[in-house]
């Protein structure tokens, strides 16, 4: 089978069905998730995609390949993609806006968010609410961290992970197995208390628990820290915006 690779795939919700996403047809062809193998699959306006289209991503997000079965044969396509999505907070776009009032009817925001199932949301490592940037910050002359510095820090973190998983067949924290998670994501008693509190308060799943540990391990790598500290764990927990109780009212 030929190798499939793309830097980025960005399909539109009006033109994408489940076959176009995962592949298939009478004579099976790879879909968008395979065309994005070793790259990025970007889905804009996530809740606008059909529920059936979104749900078929659950298996390849977990297994990093997609299997298409036919009566006489089975085809496997690679699907090791990074999923990046964006969405408005509600249909009108102003829920939680610091200056404008949301005009959505009662219950509309939750109904809108419910288009994305819990099992799919569990498989997304980071979901962050991005609030509007005030004019004062846009016009500020404050010097921010340069992209070159961020790039250097990311490269060093990837080198740490490459050394950590050398010879194991994986190359980053996101691919860790349950056994590797226990080996490389050890936390102290205070960390266990912090994570337990978050799990109970946010009603997080076991899959979300694993992802918080993996993200906190990456945050620690970016800080060149050998151990996962409470600050790394707290930051990873804070990156689960849509898990927060009553986020949508």
N, C-alpha and C positions, 0 to 999 in steps of 0.2 A: 504494500500500500504506500502511495506517495505521501511525503510529509506535508502537512498543512500548517501554514503559519501566517499570521497577520498581525500588524501592529495594533490596529483598532478596528472594531466593527461597531456601527451605530445604526441599527435598524429603526424604522419608524413604526409606532404602534398601529397605525392604520393599514400598513402593508404586511404586517408580520402575523403568520399563523403558526401553529405548533410544528407543522412539517418544515416550514421555512426556518424555524429556530433550531430544531434538533436534527433535521435531515430526514430523508425517507423518499417516498414516491415509489412508483412501479419499478423503476430502476434506481435504487437508492443513491442519493447524492448527499454530501455533507451539508449541514445547516450552519446558521450563524455562529453557534457555540463552538463548532469545530473550526470554522474559518478564523475564529478569534483565538485558537490554540496558541499558547505562549504569548498571548497579547491581552488586550482589553476588550471586553464586551460592554458597551455603554448603552443603557436604556434610559432615555429621557422620558419624563412624565410616567413613572412606573405604574401608578394606579390605573392609567388609561389603557394598559395592555389587557387583553382578555385573560380571565382567571386561568383558563386551561393552558394558555401560552406560558404564563408564569410558573405554573405548577410543574410543568415538564422539566424545569431547570433544577429541581431539587436533587434528582439522582446524579446528574453530571457534576453539580457543584460538590457533591460528597465524594464521588468516585473518580472524577477527572477523566471520564470517558463516557461515551454514549453507545449503547447497543441497540441496533435496529434488527428486528427479527422478521423474517419472511418464511413462507411455507417450506422452501427448500434450502434456505441458507440464512446465516446471521452475519451481519456486518458490524464491526466496531470502529468508531471514529474517535480520535483523541479530543478531549474537551477540557484541557488544563488552562482555563481562561480566568482572568481577573474580572469579576463583575463589579461595575461601577454604575450606580443609578442616581437619579435625581427626581424630585417631586415637589409640588406645592404642598403647604401644610393643610390646605383645604381647597374646595372648588373655587372659592372667590380669591384665594391666595393671601388673605390677610389675618389668618388665625395666628395668635401670639405676636402680631405686629406691634412694635412699641408705640406707634403713632396713629395707625389706622384701625378702625373697628371691623371685625369680621361680620359679614352680613349673611352668613349661612344660617339656614334654619336649624332649630334644635335637633341634635342627633345626626346632622349631615356630616360633620367632621369625622365622627367615629365610623359612620357608614362608608365614607370615602377611604379611610385608612384600612377598614376591614377588607377592602379589595385585595390587600396583600396578606396572605395567610401567615399565621404564626410559624409553621414549619419552614416556610421560605425565609421569613425574617430571621429566624434562628440561624440560618446558614450564611447570613451577611455579618461579617465580623464587626464592622463599624457603621453606626448610623448617627449622624450628627445634625442638629438643627443649626442652620446658618441664618442669623438675624441680619437685617439691613445694616449697612455700614453708614454711620452718621457722616455728614459733610465735614465736620471738624476733623474726623480721622482721615478722610480722603484727602483733605487739603493740608494735613499735618506734614511738617518737614522732618519729623522724627525718622531717623534712619533705622530701617528694619534689617533683619538678617538677610544676607545675600543668598541667592539661589545656589551659588557656587559652594557656600559653606554647608548648606543643607545637603547638596549632592555628595559632598565629601563625607558627611556624617552617615548618609545612607549607604555609601559604598563600604565604609568601615563596618557597618552593622551587617551587611551582606557577607563580608569576608569572615566575620565572627560566626555567622550561621553556616557558611560553607565548611569551615573548619570543624564546627560542632557535629555536622552530619556527614562528614567525609566517609565515603564508602558505604553509606546506608541507602543510597538510591533516592534520597530526597535532598532538597537544597535550601529550604526555608522553613521558618517556624510554623507557618500555616499548614504545612503538610505533616506535622507530627502525629504519630499514632498515640493511642492512650498510654501505652507503655513508655514511650519517649516523653510524653507529657509529665509523667510522674518523676522521670529522671531529670529533666531540664527545667521544670517549672515548679520547683520547690519554694514554698513560702513559709514564713515563721508563724508563730501562734497569733500574733497581732494581725497578720495578713489573713489567716483563716477566719478570725473573728469578723474582720472587715468584709470579706467575701460572703460569709454566712449571712451577715446582716443584709447585704445587697440582694442575695438570692431570695431571702424571705420577704423583704420589702417589695422587690420588683417582681416576685413570683417567676423567677428565671428558670429555664429548663436546663437539663444536664448538658445539652449541646451549647447553650449560651455560656454555661460555666467553663467548658473547654475553651471556647473562643476568647473569653476574658483572660484566661491564663496565657493563651498564645499571644494575644495582643500585648499583654503586660510584659511578656518575655521579649517581644520586639522593642517595646519602649525602653526596657532596661538595656538592650543591645545598642540602641541609638544613643543612650547615655553612657555607653562603655562600662556598664555595671555588670559585675559577675553574678550578682544576686538580684532577685526581684524584690524591690522595696515596696513599702506601703504606698509611696507616692506613685509608683508605676502601676500598681494594682488599682488605686483610686482613679487614675487617669483612664485606664482601660474600662472601668465600670462606667465612667462618665461618657464614654463613647457608645453607650447603648440608649440613646435618647428615646427611641420608640418603645423601649421596655418600661419606661417610667410610668408608674401608676397614675391614671387620670390625666395623661399628657393631652389627650384630646377632649377633656372635659367630661 
